[in-house]
C-alpha cells in the first residue's frame, strides 16, 4: 500500500500496523505540533458500496460516543474526518508500547501482571458501560501496553476474521448484539490467552470457532498450563466469565477482574501466612548461623550468671567475717568491759597459748588505757571474784 502524504491536515509519516478491517498510521499534527495515530478503513475488505457506507456510519457514531468519555485506560480520540482518498479517519493519541498481541509472542504473562492488566481494562470498560457504551472489539490487538498502564483502543472498528470471532460472545455471533456482557466475554477470552498463552476457543475457521463458543466448551486454564494448577478457583472463574449464557456471567467487568486478582493472589497470601519447610542451601546456612548465634548468646548469659553468683558468694563470706564483731559491738556491750587478769599460775605456756585461746570460754582481757594503770590491790580484789567483771567508775 502506498501511503498518502497527508490525511486531512495531518502529515503521514509511516504505517504502524494493520488489522482485519483497518490500518494505523503514524502522523504529525502541524497545528498542535505533536505526533498522533490515525486509523483508516482498509480498502480491500471486499465490501459493497452499501456495506462500506453502513460500516462507516456505524464507526462515525461510535467515535462520537467515545469522544464523550475519558479514562486513563482508554486511548483518547482527538479528531475525526473524511479524506477524499482514504475516506473516514479517526485521530487517536499516540501510545508508545507494544500491543498485548505482540507481547504474547514471547509466551504467557506472569499471574501478577495479568491481574494488573485485567483490573485496569475492567475499570475502563466499566466506565464506558456506565455511559451506555460497549467497546465491541476487546482483544489482544486492541490493547496497548503503555508505560503508564494498559489502554484500550479502537472503539467501534470491529474486525470480521477468525481472530475477532475468537473473542466474540455467542450473542454477538448470533445477532450482532453488543453490550456490557459481550465485552465481559471478550475480556475473559483475552485474559485467558494472556494467562495461558493460548486461545480459549482456538481455530482458523470462523464457523468452527463460533461452534466452540456456542457450546461454551473451553479447556480449563489449569489443564493448559501446569504452573496454574495451584490456583484452584481459576477454572470456575473462567467458566463463568466465558459462559454461553450472558445471565451466568459476572455482573460487571470489574467483578470479573476482582475475582481474577483474588484467585491469582490467593495462593501467595496463603503461602506467606503458613510457610512450609524451606529446603534451599541458603536457608540451611541461615539456620546454622542462627543456631551458632543462639548458642553463643546462651553461653555468654550462663557465664555472666556464674560470675555473678561467685561475686555474690565472695561478698557473703567477707560480710560474714565482719558480722560477729558488729554483732558483739551492738548486742554484747560487756565486751568493752575490763576483765581482771588471771593469776600468774593460770597463764598458759607459749606453746599452748594459741590452742588455749581458741578453746577457752572465758572472756579475753582487752588492753585499754583504763586498765593499764590499775593498782595491785584492786587486781587482787578482782581476782578473788574472777567471774565478776570490774567496771571503772
C-alpha positions as CSV (number, residue, x, y, z in Angstrom):
1,X,0.0,0.0,0.0
2,X,1.3,3.4,-0.9
3,X,0.8,5.9,1.9
4,X,-0.6,9.4,1.2
5,X,1.5,12.3,2.1
6,X,-1.4,13.9,4.1
7,X,-4.7,12.9,5.5
8,X,-6.7,15.9,6.3
9,X,-4.3,18.3,7.9
10,X,-2.1,15.5,9.3
11,X,1.3,14.7,7.7
12,X,1.6,10.9,7.3
13,X,5.0,9.5,8.3
14,X,4.7,5.7,8.3
15,X,2.5,2.7,8.7
16,X,2.4,1.4,12.3
17,X,0.3,-1.7,11.7
18,X,-3.0,-3.1,10.3
19,X,-5.7,-5.4,11.4
20,X,-8.6,-7.2,9.8
21,X,-10.5,-4.0,8.9
22,X,-8.3,-1.0,9.5
23,X,-4.8,0.4,9.3
24,X,-2.9,2.6,11.8
25,X,-0.6,5.3,10.5
26,X,1.8,7.5,12.4
27,X,1.3,11.1,11.5
28,X,2.1,14.6,12.7
29,X,-0.3,17.3,13.6
30,X,1.3,20.6,12.3
31,X,-1.2,22.7,14.2
32,X,-0.6,21.3,17.7
33,X,2.9,20.1,16.8
34,X,2.5,16.5,18.1
35,X,2.5,13.0,16.8
36,X,-0.8,11.1,16.5
37,X,-2.1,7.8,15.4
38,X,-4.6,7.8,12.6
39,X,-6.8,4.8,11.9
40,X,-8.5,4.3,8.5
41,X,-10.6,1.6,7.0
42,X,-8.9,-0.8,4.7
43,X,-9.9,-0.6,1.0
44,X,-9.5,-4.3,0.3
45,X,-12.3,-5.6,2.6
46,X,-14.4,-6.7,-0.4
47,X,-17.4,-4.7,0.8
48,X,-20.0,-3.4,-1.4
49,X,-20.5,0.3,-1.5
50,X,-23.6,-0.1,0.7
51,X,-21.8,-2.2,3.2
52,X,-18.9,0.2,3.4
53,X,-21.2,3.1,3.8
54,X,-23.0,1.3,6.6
55,X,-19.7,0.4,8.4
56,X,-18.5,4.0,8.0
57,X,-21.7,5.4,9.6
58,X,-21.5,3.0,12.5
59,X,-17.9,3.8,13.2
60,X,-18.7,7.5,13.0
61,X,-21.5,7.1,15.6
62,X,-19.3,5.1,17.8
63,X,-16.5,7.6,17.6
64,X,-18.8,10.5,18.6
65,X,-20.0,8.5,21.6
66,X,-16.4,7.5,22.5
67,X,-15.4,11.1,22.4
68,X,-17.8,11.9,25.3
69,X,-15.9,9.7,27.8
70,X,-12.4,10.0,29.2
71,X,-10.5,7.4,31.2
72,X,-6.8,6.6,31.7
73,X,-7.4,3.1,30.4
74,X,-8.9,4.3,27.1
75,X,-6.9,5.7,24.3
76,X,-8.2,9.3,23.7
77,X,-9.9,10.2,20.4
78,X,-8.6,13.6,19.3
79,X,-10.3,14.1,15.9
80,X,-12.4,12.6,13.1
81,X,-12.8,13.5,9.5
82,X,-13.3,12.4,5.9
83,X,-10.5,12.2,3.3
84,X,-11.0,12.2,-0.4
85,X,-8.8,9.2,-0.9
86,X,-8.9,7.4,2.5
87,X,-12.4,8.1,3.5
88,X,-13.3,8.2,7.2
89,X,-10.3,8.6,9.5
90,X,-10.0,8.7,13.3
91,X,-7.2,10.5,15.1
92,X,-6.1,9.0,18.4
93,X,-3.5,9.9,20.9
94,X,-0.2,8.2,20.2
95,X,0.5,5.4,22.7
96,X,4.1,4.1,22.8
97,X,4.4,0.5,23.7
98,X,3.7,-3.0,22.3
99,X,0.2,-4.4,21.9
100,X,-0.8,-7.4,24.1
101,X,-0.7,-9.5,20.9
102,X,3.0,-8.5,20.4
103,X,3.8,-9.3,24.0
104,X,2.2,-12.7,23.8
105,X,4.7,-13.7,21.1
106,X,7.1,-14.3,23.9
107,X,4.7,-16.6,25.8
108,X,2.1,-16.2,28.6
109,X,2.4,-13.4,31.1
110,X,3.0,-13.8,34.8
111,X,-0.1,-14.1,37.0
112,X,0.6,-10.8,38.8
113,X,0.9,-8.9,35.6
114,X,-2.3,-10.5,34.2
115,X,-4.1,-9.4,37.3
116,X,-2.9,-5.8,37.0
117,X,-3.9,-5.7,33.3
118,X,-7.3,-7.2,34.0
119,X,-8.1,-4.7,36.7
120,X,-7.1,-1.7,34.5
121,X,-9.0,-2.9,31.5
122,X,-12.1,-3.8,33.5
123,X,-12.1,-0.3,35.1
124,X,-12.0,1.3,31.7
125,X,-14.7,-0.9,30.3
126,X,-17.0,-0.5,33.3
127,X,-16.6,3.3,33.0
128,X,-17.7,3.1,29.3
129,X,-20.6,0.8,30.2
130,X,-21.8,3.3,32.8
131,X,-22.0,5.8,29.9
132,X,-24.0,3.3,27.8
133,X,-21.1,2.4,25.5
134,X,-19.8,-1.0,24.5
135,X,-16.3,-1.4,23.2
136,X,-17.2,-4.1,20.6
137,X,-13.7,-5.2,19.9
138,X,-11.8,-6.2,23.1
139,X,-8.9,-8.5,22.0
140,X,-5.1,-8.5,22.4
141,X,-4.6,-6.5,19.2
142,X,-6.6,-3.6,20.7
143,X,-4.8,-3.4,24.0
144,X,-1.7,-1.2,24.2
145,X,0.8,-1.9,27.0
146,X,1.9,1.7,27.6
147,X,4.5,2.6,30.3
148,X,1.6,4.2,32.3
149,X,-0.5,1.1,32.1
150,X,-2.7,-0.8,29.6
151,X,-5.0,1.1,27.3
152,X,-7.9,0.0,25.2
153,X,-8.1,1.4,21.7
154,X,-10.3,1.1,18.6
155,X,-13.8,1.8,19.8
156,X,-16.3,0.6,17.2
157,X,-14.0,-0.8,14.5
158,X,-15.0,-4.5,14.7
159,X,-13.0,-6.9,12.6
160,X,-14.6,-9.8,10.7
161,X,-12.0,-12.6,10.7
162,X,-11.4,-15.6,12.9
163,X,-9.2,-13.6,15.2
164,X,-12.1,-11.4,16.1
165,X,-14.6,-14.2,16.2
166,X,-12.5,-16.0,18.9
167,X,-13.2,-13.2,21.4
168,X,-16.9,-12.6,20.4
169,X,-19.7,-13.7,22.7
170,X,-22.3,-16.1,21.4
171,X,-25.0,-13.4,21.3
172,X,-22.7,-11.2,19.1
173,X,-22.2,-14.1,16.7
174,X,-25.9,-14.8,16.6
175,X,-27.4,-11.3,16.4
176,X,-24.5,-8.8,16.5
177,X,-25.8,-7.7,19.9
178,X,-23.1,-5.7,21.8
179,X,-23.4,-4.7,25.4
180,X,-21.5,-4.9,28.7
181,X,-21.9,-8.7,28.9
182,X,-20.4,-9.2,25.5
183,X,-17.5,-7.0,26.4
184,X,-17.0,-9.1,29.6
185,X,-16.9,-12.3,27.5
186,X,-14.3,-10.7,25.2
187,X,-12.3,-9.6,28.2
188,X,-12.4,-13.1,29.7
189,X,-11.2,-14.6,26.4
190,X,-8.4,-12.1,26.2
191,X,-7.3,-12.6,29.8
192,X,-7.5,-16.4,29.3
193,X,-5.0,-16.1,26.5
194,X,-2.7,-13.7,28.4
195,X,-2.6,-16.2,31.3
196,X,-2.2,-19.5,29.4
197,X,-0.6,-18.4,26.1
198,X,-3.3,-20.0,24.0
199,X,-6.8,-19.0,22.9
200,X,-9.8,-20.2,24.9
201,X,-11.6,-21.0,21.5
202,X,-8.8,-21.9,19.0
203,X,-9.2,-22.4,15.3
204,X,-8.8,-20.7,12.0
205,X,-12.2,-21.3,10.5
206,X,-14.7,-18.8,11.9
207,X,-17.6,-21.3,11.7
208,X,-15.7,-23.9,13.8
209,X,-14.7,-21.2,16.3
210,X,-18.3,-20.0,16.5
211,X,-19.4,-23.6,17.2
212,X,-17.0,-23.9,20.1
213,X,-18.1,-20.6,21.5
214,X,-21.8,-21.5,21.3
215,X,-21.1,-24.8,23.1
216,X,-19.4,-22.9,25.9
217,X,-16.6,-25.5,26.0
218,X,-13.0,-24.5,26.5
219,X,-10.0,-26.2,28.1
220,X,-9.8,-25.3,31.8
221,X,-6.8,-23.0,32.3
222,X,-5.3,-25.2,35.0
223,X,-5.1,-28.1,32.5
224,X,-3.5,-25.9,29.8
225,X,-0.5,-24.5,31.9
226,X,1.0,-26.7,34.7
227,X,2.1,-23.6,36.5
228,X,-1.6,-22.7,37.1
229,X,-2.5,-25.9,38.9
230,X,-2.0,-24.3,42.3
231,X,-4.7,-21.6,41.6
232,X,-7.7,-23.7,42.5
233,X,-10.5,-21.3,41.6
234,X,-9.3,-20.3,38.1
235,X,-11.3,-22.9,36.2
236,X,-14.6,-22.0,37.8
237,X,-13.9,-18.3,37.4
238,X,-13.3,-18.6,33.6
239,X,-16.2,-21.0,33.2
240,X,-18.4,-18.2,34.5
241,X,-16.8,-15.3,32.5
242,X,-16.9,-17.4,29.3
243,X,-20.4,-18.8,29.9
244,X,-22.5,-19.1,26.7
245,X,-25.5,-17.6,28.6
246,X,-24.9,-13.9,29.4
247,X,-27.0,-14.3,32.6
248,X,-24.4,-16.7,34.1
249,X,-21.5,-14.3,33.7
250,X,-20.3,-11.8,36.3
251,X,-22.4,-8.7,36.9
252,X,-19.7,-6.4,35.6
253,X,-16.2,-6.5,34.1
254,X,-14.8,-5.1,37.4
255,X,-16.4,-8.0,39.3
256,X,-14.7,-10.4,37.0
257,X,-11.3,-8.7,37.3
258,X,-11.6,-8.5,41.1
259,X,-12.3,-12.3,41.2
260,X,-9.4,-12.9,38.9
261,X,-7.0,-10.9,41.0
262,X,-8.2,-12.7,44.2
263,X,-7.7,-16.1,42.5
264,X,-4.2,-15.2,41.3
265,X,-3.1,-13.7,44.6
266,X,-4.8,-16.1,47.0
267,X,-2.2,-18.9,47.0
268,X,0.7,-16.4,47.5
269,X,-1.1,-15.0,50.6
270,X,-1.7,-18.4,52.0
271,X,1.9,-19.4,51.5
272,X,3.2,-16.4,53.3
273,X,0.8,-16.9,56.2
274,X,1.7,-20.6,56.7
275,X,5.1,-21.2,55.1
276,X,6.2,-24.8,54.6
277,X,9.7,-26.2,55.3
278,X,12.5,-24.4,53.5
279,X,15.0,-26.7,51.9
280,X,17.3,-24.5,50.0
281,X,21.1,-24.4,50.8
282,X,20.8,-20.7,51.6
283,X,18.0,-21.4,54.1
284,X,20.1,-24.2,55.8
285,X,23.1,-21.9,56.0
286,X,21.0,-19.2,57.6
287,X,19.6,-21.6,60.1
288,X,23.1,-22.8,61.0
289,X,24.3,-19.3,61.5
290,X,21.2,-18.5,63.7
291,X,21.9,-21.6,65.8
292,X,25.5,-20.6,66.4
293,X,24.5,-17.1,67.4
294,X,21.9,-18.5,69.8
295,X,24.4,-21.0,71.4
296,X,27.0,-18.2,71.8
297,X,24.4,-16.0,73.4
298,X,23.3,-18.7,75.8
299,X,27.0,-19.4,76.8
300,X,27.6,-15.7,77.5
301,X,24.4,-15.5,79.6
302,X,25.4,-18.6,81.5
303,X,28.9,-17.3,82.2
304,X,27.5,-14.0,83.4
305,X,25.2,-15.9,85.8
306,X,28.1,-17.9,87.2
307,X,30.3,-14.9,87.6
308,X,27.5,-13.1,89.4
309,X,27.0,-16.0,91.8
310,X,30.7,-16.2,92.6
311,X,30.9,-12.5,93.3
312,X,27.8,-12.8,95.5
313,X,29.3,-15.7,97.4
314,X,32.6,-13.8,98.0
315,X,30.8,-10.8,99.2
316,X,28.8,-13.0,101.5
317,X,31.9,-14.6,103.1
318,X,33.5,-11.1,103.7
319,X,30.4,-9.8,105.3
320,X,30.0,-13.0,107.4
321,X,33.5,-12.4,108.7
322,X,32.6,-9.0,109.8
323,X,29.2,-9.8,111.3
324,X,30.4,-11.3,114.7
325,X,32.3,-8.1,115.6
326,X,29.5,-5.9,114.5
327,X,27.1,-8.1,116.5
328,X,29.4,-8.0,119.5
329,X,29.6,-4.2,119.3
330,X,25.8,-3.9,119.4
331,X,24.4,-6.9,121.3
332,X,27.2,-7.6,123.8
333,X,28.3,-4.4,125.4
334,X,30.2,-6.3,128.1
335,X,33.0,-6.9,125.6
336,X,34.0,-3.3,126.3
337,X,34.4,-4.0,130.0
338,X,37.8,-4.8,131.5
339,X,38.2,-8.3,133.0
340,X,40.8,-8.7,135.7
341,X,43.9,-10.6,134.6
342,X,44.4,-14.2,135.6
343,X,46.8,-15.2,138.3
344,X,50.3,-15.9,137.2
345,X,49.8,-19.6,137.7
346,X,46.9,-19.6,135.3
347,X,48.9,-18.1,132.3
348,X,49.4,-20.8,129.6
349,X,52.8,-21.6,128.2
350,X,53.8,-20.1,124.9
351,X,53.4,-23.4,123.2
352,X,49.8,-23.8,124.2
353,X,48.7,-20.2,124.1
354,X,47.2,-20.5,120.6
355,X,45.1,-23.5,121.4
356,X,44.1,-22.3,124.8
357,X,42.9,-19.0,123.4
358,X,41.0,-20.9,120.7
359,X,39.2,-23.2,123.2
360,X,38.9,-21.0,126.2
361,X,35.3,-19.9,127.0
362,X,36.4,-17.2,129.4
363,X,36.3,-13.7,128.1
364,X,39.6,-12.3,126.9
365,X,41.2,-9.3,128.6
366,X,41.1,-6.3,126.4
367,X,44.0,-4.0,126.8
368,X,42.8,-0.4,127.2
369,X,44.3,2.7,128.6
370,X,41.9,2.5,131.6
371,X,43.3,-1.0,132.6
372,X,46.9,-0.2,132.2
373,X,47.1,1.9,135.4
374,X,45.3,-0.5,137.8
375,X,46.7,-0.8,141.3
376,X,47.7,-4.2,142.6
377,X,45.2,-4.0,145.4
378,X,42.3,-3.7,143.0
379,X,43.6,-6.5,140.8
380,X,43.8,-8.8,143.8
381,X,40.3,-7.9,144.8
382,X,39.1,-8.7,141.3
383,X,41.0,-12.0,141.3
384,X,39.1,-13.0,144.5
385,X,36.0,-12.9,142.3
386,X,37.1,-14.0,138.8
387,X,33.6,-14.3,137.5
388,X,32.6,-10.7,138.4
389,X,33.6,-8.1,135.9
390,X,35.1,-4.9,137.2
391,X,33.7,-1.7,135.8
392,X,35.6,1.6,136.2
393,X,33.6,4.2,138.0
